[in-house]
Amino acid sequence: MSRTRLYLFDTTLRDGAQTAGIEFSLEDKIAIAGMLEQIGVDYIEGGYPGANPVDTAFFQERRTKKAIFTAFGMTKRAGRSAANDPGVMGLVNSSAEAVCYVAKAWDYQVELALGCSTDEHLEGIADSVHTASEAGKEVLVDLEHFFDGYKANRSYALDCVKMALEAGARWVVLCDTNGGTMPSEVREIVADVMTIAPGDRLGIHPHDDTGQAVANALAAVEAGVCQVQGTLNGLGERCGNTNLVTLIPTLALKPYYADRFETGITPEHLERLTHISRAFDDRLNRAPARQAPYVGASAFATKAGIHASALLKDFSTYEHVPPESVGNERAIMVSQQAGKSNLLTALARHDIVVEKDDPRLERLLATVKEREARGYSYDGADASFAVLARRVLGTLPDFFDVENYRAMVERRHNAMGDEVTVTEAVVKIRVDGELLMSVAEGNGPVNALDQALRKDLGKYSARIEDLELVDFKVRILDGGTGAVTRVLVESRDGSGERWVTIGVSPNIIDASFEALYESITYKLLKTDAAQASTLGANTSQAQKAVG
């Protein structure tokens, strides 16, 4: 029996940016797009080119490798053609492969917000879709307020669907913009829409204002739509959007859906889900929700007692799916049942091969757990995990040792009489027994330490010339004067690869220095691996030549 293909459309970089307290930098957007690729979504909507400097810069080049890179924007304004509308042409001329227009399917909203007639708006939908389609873009139309509009004026709402499809839209997406529609209503209304449009041209975009966004998405899928729009961890304005981190494993692991529908999500994508969900929260500098379905720290946690006793006999007694299927782990409070399979998967990401009965694996697992109890979080700092793993396994090269460091911040008056703040750092390291000391000034103690640490690494200096720090985040893990501080440092090099390292200490400078040290160590591990790969390739070629 053939299964129906469902397409997953992520709007985190646009809808997620509307979340109260959330602002994405260009670096954030680039990193989050990479995370989304790791869970296998089909479309990544990057924002609205021309709306702000960050979005405009983001669309200067394609930011995805497999997912369809999509730009979002409005249909043309009334009174002008799409070809003469700067907003429409900004979308058409961007690096995006697809354009997602927002149009209003509620006649009241057309008159109130746009100040034009419904006929004018329908003409605007057609002209905008045709213009992007003629330019070679895949076109989607998000029909805002569709369900409220359908209830108020069914004829106009359905005319919007027909006009978009006739003009050449690949997808028409039904949006529950106010988030108040019930699942039963979604089923009924979608079924009616399907009398004029096939399901493989329809999508659903629910909001979570009644806590039913995932339920509404599933109701629409059951009724026949073939695209679902949502965000990582349910981010979005007001109460958020459909949580793809909940929806994806439901579609992939529950037989009711998995037997009827297929997605682009592989088992390998699913195993990255918990890691990506938590790494995303780390980037936002917020604590992951412990009771989040599938990926929360408590999702597969059981306290001592009859439940734990049953679990030890058969895990399925209190688990609806195996935790490792989504990259999570089982936690029985009286004895931590966790980790080895997750650990082996994480090691494999870094080409570290360890047999599952290797005693060093137990030591590494214990070390990770002990450090996480102190505040470390390796979901959002995969490079630090690679360094720690090699250290515990005894395979970390001794690149350099830090003898000591000092950072000084001084506020004073300069020769012109202006008040200035000067930051200076001194770092002493040993490379092959040779003591090297570097002094540097910077924009704050962390920047000064970073400059000093990288100023002279002896024989390794040339290998870190293209290394740069691109992001720095601080989170206080507990209150009081002795608060523990977690620092995340994101780095990149000339290859375009980015990695995150972590430091934890009651002293923010110590935590920052630890993260900086591990960033440089990871970079040196990368160059070692690259040199080994080149040497292996040259040896192979030489052997072929001799042969």
Rosetta blueprint (number, residue, H / E / L):
1 M L
2 S L
3 R L
4 T E
5 R E
6 L L
7 Y E
8 L E
9 F E
10 D E
11 T L
12 T L
13 L L
14 R L
15 D L
16 G H
17 A H
18 Q H
19 T L
20 A L
21 G L
22 I L
23 E L
24 F L
25 S L
26 L H
27 E H
28 D H
29 K H
30 I H
31 A H
32 I H
33 A H
34 G H
35 M H
36 L H
37 E H
38 Q H
39 I L
40 G L
41 V L
42 D L
43 Y E
44 I E
45 E E
46 G L
47 G L
48 Y L
49 P L
50 G L
51 A L
52 N L
53 P H
54 V H
55 D H
56 T H
57 A H
58 F H
59 F L
60 Q L
61 E L
62 R L
63 R L
64 T L
65 K L
66 K L
67 A L
68 I E
69 F E
70 T E
71 A E
72 F E
73 G E
74 M E
75 T L
76 K L
77 R L
78 A L
79 G L
80 R L
81 S L
82 A H
83 A H
84 N H
85 D L
86 P H
87 G H
88 V H
89 M H
90 G H
91 L H
92 V H
93 N L
94 S L
95 S L
96 A L
97 E L
98 A E
99 V E
100 C E
101 Y E
102 V E
103 A E
104 K E
105 A L
106 W L
107 D H
108 Y H
109 Q H
110 V H
111 E H
112 L H
113 A H
114 L H
115 G L
116 C L
117 S L
118 T H
119 D H
120 E H
121 H H
122 L H
123 E H
124 G H
125 I H
126 A H
127 D H
128 S H
129 V H
130 H H
131 T H
132 A H
133 S H
134 E H
135 A L
136 G L
137 K L
138 E E
139 V E
140 L E
141 V E
142 D E
143 L E
144 E E
145 H L
146 F H
147 F H
148 D H
149 G H
150 Y H
151 K H
152 A H
153 N L
154 R H
155 S H
156 Y H
157 A H
158 L H
159 D H
160 C H
161 V H
162 K H
163 M H
164 A H
165 L H
166 E H
167 A H
168 G L
169 A L
170 R L
171 W E
172 V E
173 V E
174 L E
175 C E
176 D E
177 T L
178 N L
179 G L
180 G L
181 T L
182 M L
183 P H
184 S H
185 E H
186 V H
187 R H
188 E H
189 I H
190 V H
191 A H
192 D H
193 V H
194 M L
195 T L
196 I L
197 A L
198 P L
199 G H
200 D H
201 R H
202 L E
203 G E
204 I E
205 H E
206 P E
207 H E
208 D L
209 D L
210 T L
211 G L
212 Q L
213 A H
214 V H
215 A H
216 N H
217 A H
218 L H
219 A H
220 A H
221 V H
222 E H
223 A H
224 G L
225 V L
226 C L
227 Q E
228 V E
229 Q E
230 G E
231 T E
232 L H
233 N H
234 G H
235 L L
236 G L
237 E L
238 R L
239 C L
240 G L
241 N E
242 T L
243 N E
244 L H
245 V H
246 T H
247 L H
248 I H
249 P H
250 T H
251 L H
252 A H
253 L H
254 K L
255 P H
256 Y H
257 Y H
258 A H
259 D L
260 R L
261 F E
262 E E
263 T L
264 G L
265 I L
266 T L
267 P H
268 E H
269 H H
270 L H
271 E H
272 R L
273 L H
274 T H
275 H H
276 I H
277 S H
278 R H
279 A H
280 F H
281 D H
282 D H
283 R H
284 L L
285 N L
286 R L
287 A L
288 P L
289 A L
290 R L
291 Q L
292 A L
293 P L
294 Y L
295 V L
296 G L
297 A L
298 S L
299 A L
300 F L
301 A E
302 T E
303 K L
304 A L
305 G L
306 I H
307 H H
308 A H
309 S H
310 A H
311 L H
312 L H
313 K H
314 D L
315 F H
316 S H
317 T H
318 Y L
319 E L
320 H L
321 V L
322 P L
323 P H
324 E H
325 S H
326 V H
327 G L
328 N L
329 E L
330 R L
331 A E
332 I E
333 M L
334 V L
335 S E
336 Q L
337 Q L
338 A L
339 G L
340 K H
341 S H
342 N H
343 L H
344 L H
345 T H
346 A H
347 L H
348 A H
349 R H
350 H L
351 D L
352 I L
353 V L
354 V L
355 E L
356 K L
357 D L
358 D L
359 P H
360 R H
361 L H
362 E H
363 R H
364 L H
365 L H
366 A H
367 T H
368 V H
369 K H
370 E H
371 R H
372 E H
373 A H
374 R L
375 G L
376 Y L
377 S L
378 Y L
379 D L
380 G L
381 A L
382 D H
383 A H
384 S H
385 F H
386 A H
387 V H
388 L H
389 A H
390 R H
391 R H
392 V H
393 L H
394 G L
395 T L
396 L L
397 P L
398 D L
399 F L
400 F L
401 D E
402 V E
403 E E
404 N E
405 Y E
406 R E
407 A E
408 M E
409 V E
410 E E
411 R E
412 R E
413 H E
414 N L
415 A L
416 M L
417 G L
418 D L
419 E E
420 V E
421 T E
422 V E
423 T E
424 E E
425 A E
426 V E
427 V E
428 K E
429 I E
430 R E
431 V E
432 D L
433 G L
434 E E
435 L E
436 L E
437 M E
438 S E
439 V E
440 A E
441 E E
442 G E
443 N L
444 G L
445 P H
446 V H
447 N H
448 A H
449 L H
450 D H
451 Q H
452 A H
453 L H
454 R H
455 K H
456 D L
457 L L
458 G H
459 K H
460 Y H
461 S H
462 A H
463 R H
464 I H
465 E L
466 D L
467 L L
468 E E
469 L E
470 V E
471 D E
472 F E
473 K E
474 V E
475 R E
476 I E
477 L L
478 D L
479 G L
480 G L
481 T L
482 G L
483 A L
484 V L
485 T E
486 R E
487 V E
488 L E
489 V E
490 E E
491 S E
492 R E
493 D L
494 G L
495 S L
496 G L
497 E L
498 R E
499 W E
500 V E
501 T E
502 I E
503 G E
504 V E
505 S E
506 P L
507 N L
508 I H
509 I H
510 D H
511 A H
512 S H
513 F H
514 E H
515 A H
516 L H
517 Y H
518 E H
519 S H
520 I H
521 T H
522 Y H
523 K H
524 L H
525 L H
526 K H
527 T H
528 D H
529 A H
530 A H
531 Q H
532 A H
533 S H
534 T H
535 L H
536 G H
537 A H
538 N H
539 T H
540 S H
541 Q H
542 A H
543 Q H
544 K H
545 A H
546 V H
547 G L
